[in-house]
Amino acid sequence: MAEKKEALLLWFDELGREDVPIVGGKSANLGEMTRELKSAGVPVPPGFSTTSKAYRYQTTPRRFKK
């Protein structure tokens, strides 16, 4: 689980309900749906979600040295 918390991007087939704090509810639900459909033999195209860590990284102001 530690590597999930540090990731900037996670594939839907890596996600489940327990990952709501990391990727949010919609992405976690897409992960659950992807895993369920694949296990039922339904073809599912690959997809990914950016993580909350990626969002915080992108929106945090950075200062550059001159």
CHARMM-style PDB file with segment names, atoms N, HN, CA, C and O in Angstrom:
ATOM      1  N   MET     1       0.823  -1.205   0.000  1.00  0.00      PROA
ATOM      2  CA  MET     1       0.000   0.000   0.000  1.00  0.00      PROA
ATOM      3  C   MET     1       0.861   1.259   0.000  1.00  0.00      PROA
ATOM      4  O   MET     1       0.441   2.295  -0.515  1.00  0.00      PROA
ATOM      5  N   ALA     2       2.057   1.179   0.572  1.00  0.00      PROA
ATOM      6  HN  ALA     2       2.398   0.337   0.991  1.00  0.00      PROA
ATOM      7  CA  ALA     2       2.918   2.354   0.645  1.00  0.00      PROA
ATOM      8  C   ALA     2       3.266   2.868  -0.743  1.00  0.00      PROA
ATOM      9  O   ALA     2       3.308   4.079  -0.962  1.00  0.00      PROA
ATOM     10  N   GLU     3       3.518   1.952  -1.695  1.00  0.00      PROA
ATOM     11  HN  GLU     3       3.483   0.969  -1.518  1.00  0.00      PROA
ATOM     12  CA  GLU     3       3.870   2.423  -3.032  1.00  0.00      PROA
ATOM     13  C   GLU     3       2.689   3.078  -3.732  1.00  0.00      PROA
ATOM     14  O   GLU     3       2.891   3.961  -4.565  1.00  0.00      PROA
ATOM     15  N   LYS     4       1.465   2.672  -3.420  1.00  0.00      PROA
ATOM     16  HN  LYS     4       1.301   1.954  -2.743  1.00  0.00      PROA
ATOM     17  CA  LYS     4       0.291   3.335  -3.993  1.00  0.00      PROA
ATOM     18  C   LYS     4       0.214   4.777  -3.521  1.00  0.00      PROA
ATOM     19  O   LYS     4      -0.103   5.671  -4.306  1.00  0.00      PROA
ATOM     20  N   LYS     5       0.498   5.009  -2.258  1.00  0.00      PROA
ATOM     21  HN  LYS     5       0.755   4.283  -1.620  1.00  0.00      PROA
ATOM     22  CA  LYS     5       0.421   6.361  -1.699  1.00  0.00      PROA
ATOM     23  C   LYS     5       1.463   7.287  -2.306  1.00  0.00      PROA
ATOM     24  O   LYS     5       1.277   8.504  -2.316  1.00  0.00      PROA
ATOM     25  N   GLU     6       2.544   6.732  -2.806  1.00  0.00      PROA
ATOM     26  HN  GLU     6       2.694   5.744  -2.798  1.00  0.00      PROA
ATOM     27  CA  GLU     6       3.609   7.540  -3.403  1.00  0.00      PROA
ATOM     28  C   GLU     6       3.465   7.695  -4.913  1.00  0.00      PROA
ATOM     29  O   GLU     6       4.164   8.508  -5.518  1.00  0.00      PROA
ATOM     30  N   ALA     7       2.577   6.933  -5.522  1.00  0.00      PROA
ATOM     31  HN  ALA     7       2.010   6.272  -5.030  1.00  0.00      PROA
ATOM     32  CA  ALA     7       2.425   6.950  -6.981  1.00  0.00      PROA
ATOM     33  C   ALA     7       1.754   8.239  -7.450  1.00  0.00      PROA
ATOM     34  O   ALA     7       0.981   8.854  -6.715  1.00  0.00      PROA
ATOM     35  N   LEU     8       2.059   8.633  -8.666  1.00  0.00      PROA
ATOM     36  HN  LEU     8       2.687   8.133  -9.263  1.00  0.00      PROA
ATOM     37  CA  LEU     8       1.401   9.782  -9.293  1.00  0.00      PROA
ATOM     38  C   LEU     8       0.295   9.328 -10.244  1.00  0.00      PROA
ATOM     39  O   LEU     8      -0.602  10.098 -10.586  1.00  0.00      PROA
ATOM     40  N   LEU     9       0.374   8.071 -10.664  1.00  0.00      PROA
ATOM     41  HN  LEU     9       1.103   7.445 -10.387  1.00  0.00      PROA
ATOM     42  CA  LEU     9      -0.588   7.504 -11.600  1.00  0.00      PROA
ATOM     43  C   LEU     9      -0.801   6.034 -11.237  1.00  0.00      PROA
ATOM     44  O   LEU     9       0.154   5.322 -10.929  1.00  0.00      PROA
ATOM     45  N   LEU    10      -2.055   5.585 -11.274  1.00  0.00      PROA
ATOM     46  HN  LEU    10      -2.831   6.164 -11.524  1.00  0.00      PROA
ATOM     47  CA  LEU    10      -2.372   4.182 -11.014  1.00  0.00      PROA
ATOM     48  C   LEU    10      -3.353   3.684 -12.069  1.00  0.00      PROA
ATOM     49  O   LEU    10      -4.280   4.399 -12.451  1.00  0.00      PROA
ATOM     50  N   TRP    11      -3.145   2.455 -12.537  1.00  0.00      PROA
ATOM     51  HN  TRP    11      -2.393   1.875 -12.226  1.00  0.00      PROA
ATOM     52  CA  TRP    11      -4.040   1.846 -13.510  1.00  0.00      PROA
ATOM     53  C   TRP    11      -5.316   1.389 -12.821  1.00  0.00      PROA
ATOM     54  O   TRP    11      -5.288   1.007 -11.651  1.00  0.00      PROA
ATOM     55  N   PHE    12      -6.451   1.425 -13.546  1.00  0.00      PROA
ATOM     56  HN  PHE    12      -6.474   1.735 -14.497  1.00  0.00      PROA
ATOM     57  CA  PHE    12      -7.726   1.037 -12.955  1.00  0.00      PROA
ATOM     58  C   PHE    12      -7.688  -0.371 -12.381  1.00  0.00      PROA
ATOM     59  O   PHE    12      -8.298  -0.627 -11.343  1.00  0.00      PROA
ATOM     60  N   ASP    13      -6.980  -1.290 -13.038  1.00  0.00      PROA
ATOM     61  HN  ASP    13      -6.484  -1.082 -13.881  1.00  0.00      PROA
ATOM     62  CA  ASP    13      -6.969  -2.664 -12.517  1.00  0.00      PROA
ATOM     63  C   ASP    13      -6.154  -2.804 -11.226  1.00  0.00      PROA
ATOM     64  O   ASP    13      -6.114  -3.883 -10.635  1.00  0.00      PROA
ATOM     65  N   GLU    14      -5.506  -1.721 -10.787  1.00  0.00      PROA
ATOM     66  HN  GLU    14      -5.538  -0.844 -11.267  1.00  0.00      PROA
ATOM     67  CA  GLU    14      -4.792  -1.706  -9.506  1.00  0.00      PROA
ATOM     68  C   GLU    14      -5.653  -1.117  -8.389  1.00  0.00      PROA
ATOM     69  O   GLU    14      -5.270  -1.156  -7.220  1.00  0.00      PROA
ATOM     70  N   LEU    15      -6.815  -0.574  -8.750  1.00  0.00      PROA
ATOM     71  HN  LEU    15      -7.127  -0.543  -9.700  1.00  0.00      PROA
ATOM     72  CA  LEU    15      -7.612   0.201  -7.796  1.00  0.00      PROA
ATOM     73  C   LEU    15      -8.817  -0.566  -7.277  1.00  0.00      PROA
ATOM     74  O   LEU    15      -9.353  -1.453  -7.942  1.00  0.00      PROA
ATOM     75  N   GLY    16      -9.227  -0.196  -6.064  1.00  0.00      PROA
ATOM     76  HN  GLY    16      -8.792   0.524  -5.523  1.00  0.00      PROA
ATOM     77  CA  GLY    16     -10.427  -0.747  -5.452  1.00  0.00      PROA
ATOM     78  C   GLY    16     -11.022   0.255  -4.480  1.00  0.00      PROA
ATOM     79  O   GLY    16     -10.540   1.382  -4.360  1.00  0.00      PROA
ATOM     80  N   ARG    17     -12.059  -0.157  -3.795  1.00  0.00      PROA
ATOM     81  HN  ARG    17     -12.451  -1.072  -3.892  1.00  0.00      PROA
ATOM     82  CA  ARG    17     -12.744   0.725  -2.835  1.00  0.00      PROA
ATOM     83  C   ARG    17     -11.819   1.316  -1.791  1.00  0.00      PROA
ATOM     84  O   ARG    17     -12.005   2.447  -1.341  1.00  0.00      PROA
ATOM     85  N   GLU    18     -10.822   0.537  -1.413  1.00  0.00      PROA
ATOM     86  HN  GLU    18     -10.671  -0.381  -1.779  1.00  0.00      PROA
ATOM     87  CA  GLU    18      -9.906   0.983  -0.359  1.00  0.00      PROA
ATOM     88  C   GLU    18      -9.021   2.148  -0.800  1.00  0.00      PROA
ATOM     89  O   GLU    18      -8.323   2.738   0.025  1.00  0.00      PROA
ATOM     90  N   ASP    19      -9.040   2.482  -2.076  1.00  0.00      PROA
ATOM     91  HN  ASP    19      -9.607   2.002  -2.747  1.00  0.00      PROA
ATOM     92  CA  ASP    19      -8.158   3.525  -2.613  1.00  0.00      PROA
ATOM     93  C   ASP    19      -8.827   4.891  -2.757  1.00  0.00      PROA
ATOM     94  O   ASP    19      -8.268   5.791  -3.384  1.00  0.00      PROA
ATOM     95  N   VAL    20     -10.010   5.050  -2.186  1.00  0.00      PROA
ATOM     96  HN  VAL    20     -10.464   4.320  -1.676  1.00  0.00      PROA
ATOM     97  CA  VAL    20     -10.703   6.347  -2.275  1.00  0.00      PROA
ATOM     98  C   VAL    20      -9.828   7.500  -1.780  1.00  0.00      PROA
ATOM     99  O   VAL    20      -9.799   8.539  -2.440  1.00  0.00      PROA
ATOM    100  N   PRO    21      -9.113   7.377  -0.660  1.00  0.00      PROA
ATOM    101  CA  PRO    21      -8.273   8.511  -0.226  1.00  0.00      PROA
ATOM    102  C   PRO    21      -7.135   8.842  -1.192  1.00  0.00      PROA
ATOM    103  O   PRO    21      -6.626   9.962  -1.189  1.00  0.00      PROA
ATOM    104  N   ILE    22      -6.737   7.878  -2.014  1.00  0.00      PROA
ATOM    105  HN  ILE    22      -7.151   6.968  -2.016  1.00  0.00      PROA
ATOM    106  CA  ILE    22      -5.598   8.074  -2.918  1.00  0.00      PROA
ATOM    107  C   ILE    22      -6.029   8.647  -4.263  1.00  0.00      PROA
ATOM    108  O   ILE    22      -5.353   9.519  -4.810  1.00  0.00      PROA
ATOM    109  N   VAL    23      -7.165   8.159  -4.810  1.00  0.00      PROA
ATOM    110  HN  VAL    23      -7.714   7.451  -4.366  1.00  0.00      PROA
ATOM    111  CA  VAL    23      -7.575   8.568  -6.160  1.00  0.00      PROA
ATOM    112  C   VAL    23      -8.976   9.163  -6.231  1.00  0.00      PROA
ATOM    113  O   VAL    23      -9.399   9.608  -7.298  1.00  0.00      PROA
ATOM    114  N   GLY    24      -9.697   9.179  -5.126  1.00  0.00      PROA
ATOM    115  HN  GLY    24      -9.353   8.817  -4.260  1.00  0.00      PROA
ATOM    116  CA  GLY    24     -11.061   9.698  -5.126  1.00  0.00      PROA
ATOM    117  C   GLY    24     -12.081   8.607  -5.440  1.00  0.00      PROA
ATOM    118  O   GLY    24     -11.730   7.519  -5.897  1.00  0.00      PROA
ATOM    119  N   GLY    25     -13.327   8.916  -5.188  1.00  0.00      PROA
ATOM    120  HN  GLY    25     -13.612   9.800  -4.817  1.00  0.00      PROA
ATOM    121  CA  GLY    25     -14.396   7.946  -5.319  1.00  0.00      PROA
ATOM    122  C   GLY    25     -14.667   7.463  -6.724  1.00  0.00      PROA
ATOM    123  O   GLY    25     -14.851   6.265  -6.940  1.00  0.00      PROA
ATOM    124  N   LYS    26     -14.695   8.373  -7.690  1.00  0.00      PROA
ATOM    125  HN  LYS    26     -14.546   9.346  -7.515  1.00  0.00      PROA
ATOM    126  CA  LYS    26     -15.010   7.959  -9.068  1.00  0.00      PROA
ATOM    127  C   LYS    26     -13.946   7.021  -9.625  1.00  0.00      PROA
ATOM    128  O   LYS    26     -14.276   5.998 -10.227  1.00  0.00      PROA
ATOM    129  N   SER    27     -12.697   7.353  -9.434  1.00  0.00      PROA
ATOM    130  HN  SER    27     -12.429   8.183  -8.945  1.00  0.00      PROA
ATOM    131  CA  SER    27     -11.623   6.495  -9.949  1.00  0.00      PROA
ATOM    132  C   SER    27     -11.588   5.152  -9.229  1.00  0.00      PROA
ATOM    133  O   SER    27     -11.370   4.114  -9.855  1.00  0.00      PROA
ATOM    134  N   ALA    28     -11.803   5.170  -7.911  1.00  0.00      PROA
ATOM    135  HN  ALA    28     -11.981   6.013  -7.403  1.00  0.00      PROA
ATOM    136  CA  ALA    28     -11.824   3.916  -7.160  1.00  0.00      PROA
ATOM    137  C   ALA    28     -12.963   3.026  -7.654  1.00  0.00      PROA
ATOM    138  O   ALA    28     -12.790   1.814  -7.783  1.00  0.00      PROA
ATOM    139  N   ASN    29     -14.121   3.617  -7.931  1.00  0.00      PROA
ATOM    140  HN  ASN    29     -14.262   4.601  -7.826  1.00  0.00      PROA
ATOM    141  CA  ASN    29     -15.248   2.844  -8.458  1.00  0.00      PROA
ATOM    142  C   ASN    29     -14.951   2.308  -9.856  1.00  0.00      PROA
ATOM    143  O   ASN    29     -15.330   1.180 -10.172  1.00  0.00      PROA
ATOM    144  N   LEU    30     -14.286   3.087 -10.690  1.00  0.00      PROA
ATOM    145  HN  LEU    30     -13.978   4.003 -10.433  1.00  0.00      PROA
ATOM    146  CA  LEU    30     -13.890   2.586 -12.012  1.00  0.00      PROA
ATOM    147  C   LEU    30     -12.925   1.411 -11.876  1.00  0.00      PROA
ATOM    148  O   LEU    30     -12.974   0.467 -12.664  1.00  0.00      PROA
ATOM    149  N   GLY    31     -12.059   1.475 -10.885  1.00  0.00      PROA
ATOM    150  HN  GLY    31     -12.020   2.242 -10.245  1.00  0.00      PROA
ATOM    151  CA  GLY    31     -11.155   0.359 -10.618  1.00  0.00      PROA
ATOM    152  C   GLY    31     -11.908  -0.890 -10.206  1.00  0.00      PROA
ATOM    153  O   GLY    31     -11.619  -1.982 -10.694  1.00  0.00      PROA
ATOM    154  N   GLU    32     -12.877  -0.735  -9.306  1.00  0.00      PROA
ATOM    155  HN  GLU    32     -13.112   0.152  -8.910  1.00  0.00      PROA
ATOM    156  CA  GLU    32     -13.707  -1.867  -8.888  1.00  0.00      PROA
ATOM    157  C   GLU    32     -14.443  -2.463 -10.087  1.00  0.00      PROA
ATOM    158  O   GLU    32     -14.461  -3.679 -10.276  1.00  0.00      PROA
ATOM    159  N   MET    33     -15.045  -1.594 -10.887  1.00  0.00      PROA
ATOM    160  HN  MET    33     -15.030  -0.607 -10.733  1.00  0.00      PROA
ATOM    161  CA  MET    33     -15.804  -2.051 -12.048  1.00  0.00      PROA
ATOM    162  C   MET    33     -14.896  -2.768 -13.041  1.00  0.00      PROA
ATOM    163  O   MET    33     -15.272  -3.803 -13.591  1.00  0.00      PROA
ATOM    164  N   THR    34     -13.717  -2.228 -13.272  1.00  0.00      PROA
ATOM    165  HN  THR    34     -13.412  -1.387 -12.826  1.00  0.00      PROA
ATOM    166  CA  THR    34     -12.763  -2.844 -14.199  1.00  0.00      PROA
ATOM    167  C   THR    34     -12.392  -4.241 -13.724  1.00  0.00      PROA
ATOM    168  O   THR    34     -12.388  -5.184 -14.516  1.00  0.00      PROA
ATOM    169  N   ARG    35     -12.080  -4.384 -12.447  1.00  0.00      PROA
ATOM    170  HN  ARG    35     -12.083  -3.618 -11.804  1.00  0.00      PROA
ATOM    171  CA  ARG    35     -11.700  -5.704 -11.920  1.00  0.00      PROA
ATOM    172  C   ARG    35     -12.855  -6.687 -12.004  1.00  0.00      PROA
ATOM    173  O   ARG    35     -12.654  -7.844 -12.371  1.00  0.00      PROA
ATOM    174  N   GLU    36     -14.057  -6.247 -11.670  1.00  0.00      PROA
ATOM    175  HN  GLU    36     -14.221  -5.307 -11.372  1.00  0.00      PROA
ATOM    176  CA  GLU    36     -15.220  -7.136 -11.709  1.00  0.00      PROA
ATOM    177  C   GLU    36     -15.534  -7.574 -13.139  1.00  0.00      PROA
ATOM    178  O   GLU    36     -15.795  -8.752 -13.386  1.00  0.00      PROA
ATOM    179  N   LEU    37     -15.508  -6.632 -14.075  1.00  0.00      PROA
ATOM    180  HN  LEU    37     -15.295  -5.676 -13.874  1.00  0.00      PROA
ATOM    181  CA  LEU    37     -15.833  -6.966 -15.461  1.00  0.00      PROA
ATOM    182  C   LEU    37     -14.787  -7.887 -16.077  1.00  0.00      PROA
ATOM    183  O   LEU    37     -15.128  -8.836 -16.784  1.00  0.00      PROA
ATOM    184  N   LYS    38     -13.511  -7.606 -15.808  1.00  0.00      PROA
ATOM    185  HN  LYS    38     -13.234  -6.836 -15.234  1.00  0.00      PROA
ATOM    186  CA  LYS    38     -12.450  -8.475 -16.336  1.00  0.00      PROA
ATOM    187  C   LYS    38     -12.576  -9.883 -15.797  1.00  0.00      PROA
ATOM    188  O   LYS    38     -12.414 -10.851 -16.540  1.00  0.00      PROA
ATOM    189  N   SER    39     -12.865 -10.007 -14.506  1.00  0.00      PROA
ATOM    190  HN  SER    39     -12.997  -9.221 -13.903  1.00  0.00      PROA
ATOM    191  CA  SER    39     -12.990 -11.349 -13.928  1.00  0.00      PROA
ATOM    192  C   SER    39     -14.223 -12.077 -14.465  1.00  0.00      PROA
ATOM    193  O   SER    39     -14.283 -13.306 -14.420  1.00  0.00      PROA
ATOM    194  N   ALA    40     -15.209 -11.327 -14.976  1.00  0.00      PROA
ATOM    195  HN  ALA    40     -15.161 -10.329 -15.013  1.00  0.00      PROA
ATOM    196  CA  ALA    40     -16.399 -11.931 -15.576  1.00  0.00      PROA
ATOM    197  C   ALA    40     -16.192 -12.218 -17.064  1.00  0.00      PROA
ATOM    198  O   ALA    40     -17.095 -12.729 -17.728  1.00  0.00      PROA
ATOM    199  N   GLY    41     -15.017 -11.895 -17.586  1.00  0.00      PROA
ATOM    200  HN  GLY    41     -14.284 -11.481 -17.047  1.00  0.00      PROA
ATOM    201  CA  GLY    41     -14.710 -12.169 -18.984  1.00  0.00      PROA
ATOM    202  C   GLY    41     -15.124 -11.081 -19.959  1.00  0.00      PROA
ATOM    203  O   GLY    41     -15.077 -11.284 -21.173  1.00  0.00      PROA
ATOM    204  N   VAL    42     -15.529  -9.930 -19.441  1.00  0.00      PROA
ATOM    205  HN  VAL    42     -15.567  -9.766 -18.455  1.00  0.00      PROA
ATOM    206  CA  VAL    42     -15.916  -8.811 -20.301  1.00  0.00      PROA
ATOM    207  C   VAL    42     -14.659  -8.026 -20.663  1.00  0.00      PROA
ATOM    208  O   VAL    42     -13.914  -7.625 -19.769  1.00  0.00      PROA
ATOM    209  N   PRO    43     -14.402  -7.796 -21.962  1.00  0.00      PROA
ATOM    210  CA  PRO    43     -13.212  -7.020 -22.325  1.00  0.00      PROA
ATOM    211  C   PRO    43     -13.354  -5.559 -21.878  1.00  0.00      PROA
ATOM    212  O   PRO    43     -14.376  -4.914 -22.111  1.00  0.00      PROA
ATOM    213  N   VAL    44     -12.320  -5.074 -21.245  1.00  0.00      PROA
ATOM    214  HN  VAL    44     -11.490  -5.599 -21.055  1.00  0.00      PROA
ATOM    215  CA  VAL    44     -12.321  -3.705 -20.728  1.00  0.00      PROA
ATOM    216  C   VAL    44     -11.053  -3.012 -21.216  1.00  0.00      PROA
ATOM    217  O   VAL    44      -9.956  -3.534 -21.019  1.00  0.00      PROA
ATOM    218  N   PRO    45     -11.185  -1.835 -21.854  1.00  0.00      PROA
ATOM    219  CA  PRO    45      -9.975  -1.125 -22.274  1.00  0.00      PROA
ATOM    220  C   PRO    45      -9.218  -0.607 -21.055  1.00  0.00      PROA
ATOM    221  O   PRO    45      -9.826  -0.323 -20.023  1.00  0.00      PROA
ATOM    222  N   PRO    46      -7.898  -0.483 -21.167  1.00  0.00      PROA
ATOM    223  CA  PRO    46      -7.115   0.007 -20.030  1.00  0.00      PROA
ATOM    224  C   PRO    46      -7.413   1.479 -19.743  1.00  0.00      PROA
ATOM    225  O   PRO    46      -7.769   2.247 -20.637  1.00  0.00      PROA
ATOM    226  N   GLY    47      -7.260   1.841 -18.497  1.00  0.00      PROA
ATOM    227  HN  GLY    47      -6.970   1.218 -17.771  1.00  0.00      PROA
ATOM    228  CA  GLY    47      -7.443   3.231 -18.101  1.00  0.00      PROA
ATOM    229  C   GLY    47      -6.628   3.505 -16.857  1.00  0.00      PROA
ATOM    230  O   GLY    47      -6.162   2.577 -16.195  1.00  0.00      PROA
ATOM    231  N   PHE    48      -6.456   4.771 -16.538  1.00  0.00      PROA
ATOM    232  HN  PHE    48      -6.835   5.525 -17.076  1.00  0.00      PROA
ATOM    233  CA  PHE    48      -5.650   5.145 -15.371  1.00  0.00      PROA
ATOM    234  C   PHE    48      -6.252   6.351 -14.681  1.00  0.00      PROA
ATOM    235  O   PHE    48      -7.126   7.038 -15.210  1.00  0.00      PROA
ATOM    236  N   SER    49      -5.755   6.578 -13.488  1.00  0.00      PROA
ATOM    237  HN  SER    49      -5.046   6.020 -13.058  1.00  0.00      PROA
ATOM    238  CA  SER    49      -6.168   7.729 -12.707  1.00  0.00      PROA
ATOM    239  C   SER    49      -4.923   8.417 -12.161  1.00  0.00      PROA
ATOM    240  O   SER    49      -3.954   7.762 -11.777  1.00  0.00      PROA
ATOM    241  N   THR    50      -4.962   9.727 -12.131  1.00  0.00      PROA
ATOM    242  HN  THR    50      -5.749  10.260 -12.443  1.00  0.00      PROA
ATOM    243  CA  THR    50      -3.908  10.438 -11.422  1.00  0.00      PROA
ATOM    244  C   THR    50      -4.282  10.437  -9.942  1.00  0.00      PROA
ATOM    245  O   THR    50      -5.462  10.390  -9.595  1.00  0.00      PROA
ATOM    246  N   THR    51      -3.301  10.489  -9.097  1.00  0.00      PROA
ATOM    247  HN  THR    51      -2.342  10.528  -9.379  1.00  0.00      PROA
ATOM    248  CA  THR    51      -3.537  10.387  -7.659  1.00  0.00      PROA
ATOM    249  C   THR    51      -3.648  11.766  -7.015  1.00  0.00      PROA
ATOM    250  O   THR    51      -3.328  12.788  -7.623  1.00  0.00      PROA
ATOM    251  N   SER    52      -4.106  11.763  -5.776  1.00  0.00      PROA
ATOM    252  HN  SER    52      -4.366  10.933  -5.281  1.00  0.00      PROA
ATOM    253  CA  SER    52      -4.178  13.024  -5.038  1.00  0.00      PROA
ATOM    254  C   SER    52      -2.781  13.600  -4.818  1.00  0.00      PROA
ATOM    255  O   SER    52      -2.617  14.818  -4.742  1.00  0.00      PROA
ATOM    256  N   LYS    53      -1.775  12.730  -4.715  1.00  0.00      PROA
ATOM    257  HN  LYS    53      -1.908  11.741  -4.777  1.00  0.00      PROA
ATOM    258  CA  LYS    53      -0.393  13.209  -4.581  1.00  0.00      PROA
ATOM    259  C   LYS    53       0.026  13.967  -5.850  1.00  0.00      PROA
ATOM    260  O   LYS    53       0.685  15.003  -5.760  1.00  0.00      PROA
ATOM    261  N   ALA    54      -0.348  13.465  -7.011  1.00  0.00      PROA
ATOM    262  HN  ALA    54      -0.883  12.624  -7.085  1.00  0.00      PROA
ATOM    263  CA  ALA    54      -0.033  14.144  -8.275  1.00  0.00      PROA
ATOM    264  C   ALA    54      -0.716  15.509  -8.330  1.00  0.00      PROA
ATOM    265  O   ALA    54      -0.118  16.493  -8.766  1.00  0.00      PROA
ATOM    266  N   TYR    55      -1.957  15.562  -7.891  1.00  0.00      PROA
ATOM    267  HN  TYR    55      -2.443  14.764  -7.537  1.00  0.00      PROA
ATOM    268  CA  TYR    55      -2.686  16.832  -7.873  1.00  0.00      PROA
ATOM    269  C   TYR    55      -1.987  17.839  -6.961  1.00  0.00      PROA
ATOM    270  O   TYR    55      -1.757  18.985  -7.346  1.00  0.00      PROA
ATOM    271  N   ARG    56      -1.654  17.397  -5.746  1.00  0.00      PROA
ATOM    272  HN  ARG    56      -1.842  16.466  -5.432  1.00  0.00      PROA
ATOM    273  CA  ARG    56      -0.979  18.309  -4.811  1.00  0.00      PROA
ATOM    274  C   ARG    56       0.369  18.765  -5.355  1.00  0.00      PROA
ATOM    275  O   ARG    56       0.737  19.930  -5.203  1.00  0.00      PROA
ATOM    276  N   TYR    57       1.102  17.864  -5.981  1.00  0.00      PROA
ATOM    277  HN  TYR    57       0.803  16.917  -6.105  1.00  0.00      PROA
ATOM    278  CA  TYR    57       2.396  18.220  -6.562  1.00  0.00      PROA
ATOM    279  C   TYR    57       2.224  19.288  -7.638  1.00  0.00      PROA
ATOM    280  O   TYR    57       2.984  20.256  -7.681  1.00  0.00      PROA
ATOM    281  N   GLN    58       1.236  19.116  -8.498  1.00  0.00      PROA
ATOM    282  HN  GLN    58       0.619  18.330  -8.463  1.00  0.00      PROA
ATOM    283  CA  GLN    58       1.029  20.037  -9.615  1.00  0.00      PROA
ATOM    284  C   GLN    58       0.526  21.402  -9.157  1.00  0.00      PROA
ATOM    285  O   GLN    58       0.825  22.417  -9.786  1.00  0.00      PROA
ATOM    286  N   THR    59      -0.231  21.432  -8.075  1.00  0.00      PROA
ATOM    287  HN  THR    59      -0.474  20.607  -7.564  1.00  0.00      PROA
ATOM    288  CA  THR    59      -0.820  22.695  -7.644  1.00  0.00      PROA
ATOM    289  C   THR    59      -0.020  23.422  -6.571  1.00  0.00      PROA
ATOM    290  O   THR    59      -0.399  24.518  -6.160  1.00  0.00      PROA
ATOM    291  N   THR    60       1.066  22.839  -6.114  1.00  0.00      PROA
ATOM    292  HN  THR    60       1.374  21.948  -6.447  1.00  0.00      PROA
ATOM    293  CA  THR    60       1.916  23.479  -5.112  1.00  0.00      PROA
ATOM    294  C   THR    60       2.875  24.447  -5.797  1.00  0.00      PROA
ATOM    295  O   THR    60       3.619  24.052  -6.695  1.00  0.00      PROA
ATOM    296  N   PRO    61       2.861  25.718  -5.378  1.00  0.00      PROA
ATOM    297  CA  PRO    61       3.791  26.673  -5.982  1.00  0.00      PROA
ATOM    298  C   PRO    61       5.253  26.274  -5.673  1.00  0.00      PROA
ATOM    299  O   PRO    61       5.576  25.863  -4.559  1.00  0.00      PROA
ATOM    300  N   ARG    62       6.094  26.403  -6.659  1.00  0.00      PROA
ATOM    301  HN  ARG    62       5.832  26.737  -7.565  1.00  0.00      PROA
ATOM    302  CA  ARG    62       7.512  26.105  -6.475  1.00  0.00      PROA
ATOM    303  C   ARG    62       8.343  27.371  -6.773  1.00  0.00      PROA
ATOM    304  O   ARG    62       8.030  28.161  -7.663  1.00  0.00      PROA
ATOM    305  N   ARG    63       9.377  27.511  -6.006  1.00  0.00      PROA
ATOM    306  HN  ARG    63       9.631  26.869  -5.282  1.00  0.00      PROA
ATOM    307  CA  ARG    63      10.271  28.644  -6.235  1.00  0.00      PROA
ATOM    308  C   ARG    63      11.550  28.150  -6.861  1.00  0.00      PROA
ATOM    309  O   ARG    63      12.127  27.149  -6.435  1.00  0.00      PROA
ATOM    310  N   PHE    64      11.977  28.851  -7.857  1.00  0.00      PROA
ATOM    311  HN  PHE    64      11.508  29.664  -8.202  1.00  0.00      PROA
ATOM    312  CA  PHE    64      13.195  28.477  -8.569  1.00  0.00      PROA
ATOM    313  C   PHE    64      14.316  29.446  -8.199  1.00  0.00      PROA
ATOM    314  O   PHE    64      14.093  30.648  -8.051  1.00  0.00      PROA
ATOM    315  N   LYS    65      15.514  28.905  -8.054  1.00  0.00      PROA
ATOM    316  HN  LYS    65      15.695  27.929  -8.175  1.00  0.00      PROA
ATOM    317  CA  LYS    65      16.659  29.760  -7.747  1.00  0.00      PROA
ATOM    318  C   LYS    65      17.060  30.521  -8.994  1.00  0.00      PROA
ATOM    319  O   LYS    65      16.972  30.006 -10.109  1.00  0.00      PROA
ATOM    320  N   LYS    66      17.503  31.760  -8.792  1.00  0.00      PROA
ATOM    321  HN  LYS    66      17.575  32.178  -7.886  1.00  0.00      PROA
ATOM    322  CA  LYS    66      17.944  32.593  -9.920  1.00  0.00      PROA
ATOM    323  C   LYS    66      19.390  32.314 -10.228  1.00  0.00      PROA
ATOM    324  OT1 LYS    66      19.953  32.913 -11.145  1.00  0.00      PROA
TER     325      LYS     66
END
